[in-house]
Amino acid sequence: MLPRRVERNIAFFTIGFALILLVVVIPYGIVTPRNVRLPVLSPLFWPVILGGALLLCGVLLAIRAHFSSEDEQVEREQVTFGRPEALRLAALLILIVAYYLAIPFLGMVWASVAAFLAMTLITGTKWRVHRFIWALVLPLALYAFFSHVAGVPIPQGQLVRLP
């Protein structure tokens, strides 16, 4: 657990970041067509939901930091990252950049399959067979829904084009 002052600072940063997203970045950075029939299909829907969830998490963290007792604070240990955690964090950063760069070449679906599988390998999940199944099924199911049901174009790659 973190000291109260650190939790409070993280909470205020999270609240500030969420407010900047909700007030500035999302309204001015995302273009939405006027003829969207369902709000769920609007490009604004999920970013606003995620921004609101981030704001809620920041508020809950601030409340927790405010009401935690001083006795709890004295007993808490200082959190330190060891070498394995730092390497995992670096690997995740490299994975994010590789995913971004792979989308134009592989397409969003196949880049997502590879990224999902790499993420499970980095985090070291115990579900060895399930990770392969979900890495393939989840991106393909999302592609099928958004492409064929919602009518949202998904970026296709140069190697394999999905129907």
C-alpha positions as CSV (number, residue, x, y, z in Angstrom):
1,M,0.0,0.0,0.0
2,L,1.1,3.5,-0.7
3,P,1.3,6.4,1.8
4,R,-1.7,8.7,2.0
5,R,0.1,11.6,0.4
6,V,1.1,9.5,-2.6
7,E,-2.4,8.0,-3.0
8,R,-3.9,11.5,-2.8
9,N,-1.5,12.8,-5.5
10,I,-2.3,9.9,-7.8
11,A,-6.0,10.5,-7.2
12,F,-5.7,14.2,-8.1
13,F,-3.6,13.4,-11.2
14,T,-6.2,10.8,-12.3
15,I,-9.1,13.2,-11.8
16,G,-7.3,16.0,-13.6
17,F,-6.3,13.7,-16.5
18,A,-9.9,12.4,-16.8
19,L,-11.3,15.9,-16.8
20,I,-8.9,17.0,-19.5
21,L,-9.9,13.9,-21.6
22,L,-13.6,14.6,-21.0
23,V,-13.6,18.3,-21.5
24,V,-10.9,18.9,-24.2
25,V,-9.4,15.8,-25.9
26,I,-12.5,13.8,-26.6
27,P,-14.9,16.6,-27.8
28,Y,-12.2,18.3,-29.9
29,G,-10.2,15.3,-31.0
30,I,-12.8,12.8,-32.1
31,V,-14.8,13.4,-35.2
32,T,-18.4,12.1,-35.1
33,P,-20.9,12.0,-37.9
34,R,-24.2,13.6,-37.2
35,N,-26.3,10.7,-38.7
36,V,-25.4,8.1,-36.1
37,R,-28.6,6.3,-35.2
38,L,-27.5,4.6,-32.0
39,P,-25.4,6.3,-29.4
40,V,-23.5,3.0,-28.8
41,L,-22.2,3.2,-32.4
42,S,-21.0,6.7,-32.1
43,P,-17.2,7.1,-32.0
44,L,-17.6,9.3,-28.8
45,F,-19.4,6.6,-26.8
46,W,-16.6,4.4,-25.5
47,P,-14.0,7.2,-25.0
48,V,-16.6,9.0,-22.8
49,I,-17.3,5.8,-20.9
50,L,-13.6,5.2,-20.3
51,G,-13.1,8.8,-19.3
52,G,-16.0,8.6,-16.9
53,A,-14.6,5.4,-15.4
54,L,-11.2,7.0,-15.0
55,L,-12.8,9.9,-13.2
56,L,-14.8,7.6,-11.0
57,C,-11.6,5.7,-10.1
58,G,-9.8,8.9,-9.2
59,V,-12.7,10.0,-7.0
60,L,-12.8,6.7,-5.2
61,L,-9.0,6.7,-4.7
62,A,-9.3,10.2,-3.3
63,I,-12.0,9.1,-0.9
64,R,-10.0,6.1,0.2
65,A,-6.9,8.2,0.8
66,H,-8.9,10.7,2.8
67,F,-10.5,8.1,5.1
68,S,-7.5,5.8,5.6
69,S,-6.3,6.0,9.2
70,E,-2.8,7.0,10.2
71,D,-2.2,3.6,11.9
72,E,-2.7,2.0,8.5
73,Q,-0.3,4.4,7.0
74,V,2.5,3.6,9.5
75,E,2.1,-0.1,8.8
76,R,2.3,0.1,5.0
77,E,5.5,-0.8,3.3
78,Q,7.2,1.3,0.6
79,V,6.5,-0.2,-2.8
80,T,9.6,-0.9,-4.8
81,F,9.9,-2.5,-8.2
82,G,12.4,-5.2,-8.7
83,R,14.1,-6.2,-11.9
84,P,11.4,-8.7,-13.2
85,E,8.6,-6.0,-12.8
86,A,10.7,-3.4,-14.6
87,L,11.5,-5.8,-17.4
88,R,7.8,-6.6,-17.8
89,L,6.9,-2.9,-17.9
90,A,9.6,-2.3,-20.6
91,A,8.3,-5.3,-22.5
92,L,4.7,-4.0,-22.4
93,L,5.9,-0.6,-23.7
94,I,7.7,-2.3,-26.5
95,L,4.6,-4.4,-27.2
96,I,2.4,-1.3,-27.5
97,V,4.8,0.4,-30.0
98,A,5.1,-2.9,-32.0
99,Y,1.3,-3.2,-32.0
100,Y,0.9,0.3,-33.3
101,L,3.5,-0.2,-36.0
102,A,2.1,-3.6,-37.0
103,I,-1.5,-2.5,-37.7
104,P,-0.8,-1.0,-41.2
105,F,1.0,-4.1,-42.3
106,L,-0.9,-6.9,-40.6
107,G,-4.2,-5.2,-40.1
108,M,-6.0,-4.6,-36.8
109,V,-7.3,-8.1,-36.3
110,W,-4.1,-10.1,-36.8
111,A,-2.0,-7.5,-34.9
112,S,-4.5,-7.8,-32.1
113,V,-4.1,-11.6,-32.1
114,A,-0.4,-11.3,-31.9
115,A,-0.5,-8.5,-29.2
116,F,-3.0,-10.5,-27.1
117,L,-0.8,-13.6,-27.2
118,A,2.3,-11.6,-26.4
119,M,0.5,-9.9,-23.5
120,T,-0.4,-13.2,-22.0
121,L,3.2,-14.4,-22.4
122,I,4.6,-11.3,-20.8
123,T,2.2,-11.5,-17.8
124,G,2.8,-15.2,-17.4
125,T,-0.8,-16.5,-17.2
126,K,-1.3,-20.1,-16.1
127,W,-4.0,-20.7,-18.7
128,R,-1.8,-21.9,-21.4
129,V,-4.4,-23.4,-23.8
130,H,-7.0,-20.7,-23.1
131,R,-4.6,-17.9,-24.1
132,F,-4.3,-19.3,-27.6
133,I,-8.0,-19.8,-28.0
134,W,-8.9,-16.3,-26.7
135,A,-6.1,-14.6,-28.7
136,L,-7.7,-15.9,-31.8
137,V,-11.4,-15.9,-31.0
138,L,-11.8,-12.5,-29.3
139,P,-10.3,-10.3,-32.2
140,L,-12.1,-12.3,-34.8
141,A,-15.5,-12.0,-33.0
142,L,-15.0,-8.3,-32.5
143,Y,-14.1,-7.9,-36.2
144,A,-17.2,-9.8,-37.2
145,F,-19.4,-7.7,-35.0
146,F,-18.0,-4.3,-35.9
147,S,-17.5,-5.0,-39.6
148,H,-20.7,-6.9,-40.4
149,V,-23.2,-5.9,-37.7
150,A,-22.3,-2.4,-36.9
151,G,-20.9,-1.5,-40.3
152,V,-17.7,0.1,-38.9
153,P,-14.7,-0.4,-41.2
154,I,-11.8,-2.2,-39.5
155,P,-8.3,-1.5,-40.8
156,Q,-7.2,-4.4,-43.0
157,G,-3.6,-5.4,-43.5
158,Q,-1.5,-6.0,-46.6
159,L,-1.0,-9.7,-46.0
160,V,-4.5,-11.1,-45.3
161,R,-7.8,-9.5,-45.9
162,L,-10.8,-10.6,-44.0
163,P,-14.3,-10.8,-45.6
